[in-house]
Amino acid sequence: MRCSGLRSSKWVIFVVLSSIYFFVYFHRTSPAVMANDLMLEFAVSALAIGVLSSLYFYPYAVLQIPVGVLSDVKGAKKVVVSFTSVTLFGILIFVTAPSFEFAVFSRLLIGIGVSGVYIPTVKIMSQWFKANEFATAMGILFAIGNFGAIFSSYPLAFSIENFGWRFSFAVIGAITALLLLLCIIFVKDAPSGFKKETPRREDFKLLFNLTLWLLAVSAMLRYGIVMGFQGLWGGPFLVDVLNLSKVLAGTVLMLFAIGAIIGAPLLGRISDEIGLRKLPMVLSGIGFTIFWLPLVLFPEKLGMIELSIISFMLGFFSSAGPIAYTLVKEQFPLRMTGVAISFINVFPFVGAGVFQTIMGYLMDSVGKLGDRYPVEAYRLSFEFCLVASIVSLILLLFVREKPRDIGDKNF
């Protein structure tokens, strides 16, 4: 009975926290289907929208280490509750924003709020899930996050076309408030009797670790590409260059998320089964780079079938990210999970913010033809991403991992 109750509590907690993380990812990628609406409503340029969208990522990146320390020292549940409250406030401001400046401020608040979900969730999972379950659970978490990306593609595009973006986000605010209440009621930091340890000063020396830095920079480059395309400029590219409707563009981006949903748990499970972390990441990096090439070589010639395959496969091969977090977790003592994961988690979000802005800048350097950006503008930004993908893959080749016993079932 005790074992059954423990298992039940573990999955109830996981469902609540992963549901909150669903909306973390929703906010991350939602500008892709709203970019043109926001440019029209607030009369601003691509660079301005790039800056607005990127303001999610900068506070997210800056706050990762403080969030990790707070999760290890003060308790992960308190962090999730506090930061999700800030997210809710940011959504309310966005819904009622009378000007672009208010929209920018709301995006900043949302970025601050969602920064306090992933790290404490991983911290809680590290205390509830066994070693040979962790990469699988991380893959499921990542997949649920990408359901949020799906929700921010076709369903959000459909909702915006029929009800407007303000009403659509008002509904998101109401759901966020409900999840916040469920978190307060059901989430626990650790099982009863779990021996909590706080980080020691000497533990922080472990952050000067070459593998940690290689993974961090590689993740920064790869995730910058993902968020540059899936999170912002993929939607306008599909509309401007290939003349897709907003709903069809949302459908293509939805396939990116579906690829990640399938890939994350599958790659995580494979990694747990074979007891290796580096190999699945390297193979995924190769696949990601190969499927990015058509967007550089002949983007204007792609049809719906080719776009659908490319989007799905990019999502699939980008979903090896959770394995990197598992590798990092295995490099450090459990008492330091929050700090170690938060350190590496800074880099992807710096990359996301920088890539969205740089891609907008590169597009503006080519300029619009009428009210649309030409294929040359998008190709230039995609070439930048291709180089980054190759560098990211090269960095992974130098990563070293600790050998692990496949049968290990310890926490």
N, C-alpha and C positions, 0 to 999 in steps of 0.2 A: 504493500500500500504506500509506504513512504517513497519507494522508487517511482511508482506510478505518479504520485503527487508531484515529485520533483520534476519528472519529465513533462507533466502537464504545465507546471508553472513556467518551465523553461520556454515552452512554445507559445504560451500566452504572452509572455514578455516579449518574445521575438516578434510576434505578430503586431503588437502595439508599436514597438520601436521601428520595425520595418515599414509600417504604414506611415509613420512620421517621415521616415527617410524617403518614401515614395514621393512626398511633396517637396523634399529637398531637391530631388532630381527634376521634378516638374518645374520648379522655379528656375533651375539652372538652364533649361533648354527652351522654356516658353517664348523667349523673344524671337525665335526663328520664324514663328508663324504670325507674330505681331509686328515685326520690324516695319513693314510697309504702312500698316495702320498708324503706328506711332509717329513715323516720319510725316505722314499726311496730317494727323490731328495736331501735332505740335510744330509743324513746319520746320523740321530740322534735317540735317544731312546724315549720310551713312556713318561718317565719323562720330557724330553726336550719339547716334543709336549704339554704335560700337562701344562708346564710353559708358553709356547708360547700362548696357548689358554687362560690361566688364566690371562694373561696380559691385556686382554680386561676388566676384572672385577675389578682389583685393582684400576686403575685410575678412573674408573666409580664410585666405592664406595667412594673413597677419595673426589671426586669432587661434590658429591651430595649436601652437605650442602652449599658450595660456590655457586653452580648453583641455589639452592633454594633462597638464599639471593639475588643473582643478578636478578633472575626472579621477586622477590617482589619489589626490589628497582630500578633497571635499566630498566626493561621491558622484558617480556618473549620472544618477537619476536627477539630482539637483541641477546639474548642468543642462540636461535635456529640457527640463521644465522651464528653467529661467530663459534659455535662449529661444525656445519655441514661442514663448510669450512675446519676445521681441519680434519674431517673424510675423505673428498675428497682427501686431501694431503696424508693421510695415505694409502688410496687405491692405489694411484699412486706409492708410494714407494713399496707396496706389489707386485704390478704387475711387477715391474722392479727389484725386490730384487735379487742381485747376490749371496747372501750368507744367511745362517740361521740368522746371526746377524741382517741383514737388515730386514728380515721377522719379527723378534722379535720386532724391533723398529717400523715397520709399524703397527703391532698389538697393540702396546702401543699407537700410535697416534690415531688409530681407536677407542680404548677404551676411550681416552680423548675426542674425537669428539662426539661420540654417547652419552656420559654422559650428554650432554647438550640438549637433546631432550625431554625425558619423563616428567621431572619436569616442564619445561616451558609450555609444551603441556597441562598438567593437570591444571596449573595455568590459562592458557587461557580458557580452558573448564569450569573452576569454575566460570568464569566471563561471559560466554555465555550461559551455560546450567542451568536450574532450578534444585532445590533440588530433586524433584521427577523424574528427568531425568538423574541425574548424574551417579548413579551406572550402569544404562543401557548404557550410553555413554562410561563409562569406560570399560564395558564389550565388547563393539564393538571395542574400541581402542585395547584392549588386543587381541581380535580375529584377527584384522588386523595384529598386530604384529606376531601372530602365522601363518598367511599366509606367512609372511617372513620366518618363520621356515620351512613351507612346501617348499617354493622356495629354501631353503638351503638343502633340502633333495633330493628327486628324481630328480627334474629339474636340480639342481646344479650337482648332480652325473652324470646325463646324459650329461650335457654340458662339464664337466671335461673329461669324457671318450672320447668325440668326438672332443673337441676343446682345451682341456688343461685348467688348473686352472688359468693361467695368462690371457689368452684371456677372460675367463669367468668373471674375476674380472675387466677387462678393460671395459666391457659392463656395469657392475654395477657402475663403476666410472662415465660413461657418463650419466646414469640415475640419479645418485646423483647430478650431476651438474645441470641437468634440474630442479629437485625438489628444489634445492637451489634457483634458479631463480624464480620459482613460489612462494616460501615462501616470497621472497623479495617483490614481486608484490602484493600478495593477502592477506597475513596474517595481522590481526590487534589484538592488545592486548585485547581490550574490546569494547563493543558496544558504540556508540556515547552517550555522556552524563553520562557514567558510572563514579561514584565517586570513585576515587582511594585512598586507604589508605595504608601507609607504616607501616611495623611492629614497635611496640613500644618495648622499652628495657624490660619492665616488662613482655611482652608476652613470652619471652624466658624461663621464669620460668615454663611455662606450659609443657615444654619438660620433666620435672621430673614427669612423669606420668606413673604409673605402667602398665596400659593397653597398652600404646604406646610401652613400652619396651617388654612386652610379645608378642605383635604382631610382633615387629621387630626381636626378636630372633627366633620366630616360622617361620617367613618368610625366615630368613637366612638359617635355616635347610632345609625347604621344597624346596626352590629354589636351594639350593646347590645340592640336589638330582636330581632335574629336569635338571639342566645344566650339572651335572656330567654324566647323561645318554643321554639326548636328544642332549646336546650341544657338547659332545665329545666322551665318551666311549661306547655309545650304538652302534654306527656304527661298530667299531672294534670288539665288542662282537658278533654281528650278523655274521660278516665275519669269525672271528677266531674260534668260538665255534660251530656255526650252519651252517657254510660253505655256507652262502648266498652270492650271487654276490653283488657288490657294489650298483647296481641299486635296487635289491630286499631289501637290507638293508636300502637304502634311502626311499623305499616305506613304510617299517615298521615304520621308524621314521616320515614319513609324516603323518601317522595315529595318532601319538602322537599330532602333531600340529592340525589335523582335530578335534580331541577330544576337544582340548582347544578352537578352533574356535567355536564349537557348545556350549561348556560348559560356556564360559565366558559371552556372552550376555544373555544366558538362566538363569544362576545363578544370574547375575546382575539384570535381570528383576524380577525374583522371590524375590530377596532381597528388591527391590523397592516396589513390590506389597504387601508383608507381613510386611514391615516396620521393618525388623530384619536383622542384619548383622552377629551376632555371630553364629546363628544356621546353616545357609548354610555353613559357614567355617568349623564348627566342623564336620558336616556330610561329607563334602568333604574330610576332613583329615582322617576320618575313611575309606572311600572308597579308598583313595590313598594308605593307609597302607596295606589294604587287597590285592589290585592288585599288590603290590610290592612283596608280599610273594613268588609267583612262581619263580621269578628271583633268589631268595635265596635258595629255597627248591629243585628245579629240573630244573635249567636253561638249561641243555644240552638235556632235553627231550621235550622241547617246539617245536611244529610245527608252520607252517605259520599261521594257524587259531588262535591258542592260542596266538601267538606273536602279531597278529593283534589286537585281543580283548584287550590284556593287554596294548599294546601301546596306543590304543584309550582311554581306561578307565583311564589310568594314566594321559593322557593329559586332559581329561574331569575333573577329580577331582583336578588336579593342577590349574585349571582355576578360582578358587575362590579368587585368590590373589587380583584382583581389588576391591573386597568387603572390604578387609582390608583397602585399601587406602580411600575408601568412609567413613568407620568408623572413620579413622583418621581425614579426612576433617571435619567431623561433630563434632569433639572434640575441634576444634580451630576456632577462628575468621577468616573470609575470607581474611583479610589483611595478614594473616600468613600462607595461604595455601601452598605456595611454600616452606617455611622453614619446616613446619610440615611434608609434604609429602617427602621432601628431606631427612629428618632425618631418617624416616623408610626405605627409599629406599637405604640407605647406606648398610643395613644389608644383603639383598638378594644377593648383588653382592660381598660382602666379602665372603658369603657362597659359591657362585658359583666358585670363584677363588680358595678358600681353598679346596673345594670338588674335583675339577678337578685335583688339584695337589696331594692331599692325595690319591685319587683313583689310580692315576698313580704310586705313591710310593708303595701302597699296591700291585699293579700288578707286579711291578719290584721286590718286595720282594719275590714273588713266582718264577718269572723268566719265560723266554720263552722256549717253546719246538720247536726247529728249528727256524722258522721265525714267530711263532704265540704264543700268550699267551694262556695257557690252561684254562679250565673251572674253576679250583681252584683259579686262579688269579682273574677272574671276580667275582666268588662267594664271595671271601673275601671282595672285594670292595663293593659289593651289600649288604652284611651283615652290613657293616658300615653304609650304607644308610638306612637300615631298622631300626636300632636303632635310627638314627636321625629323621626318620619319626614318630616314637612313641613318642619321646620327644617333637617334634613339636606339635603333637596333644594334649598332656598333657598340654602344655603351653596355648593353645587356650581355654581350659576348664576354665581357671582363668580370661579370658578377661571379662571386663564389658563394656556394651554399654549404651549410653544415649537413653531413650525412644524417639521415633519420631512419629509425627503425619503423617500417611500414606498420608493424603490429602495435606500435606504441599507443596506449589508451589513456595515458596520464593527462591530467589537466595541464 
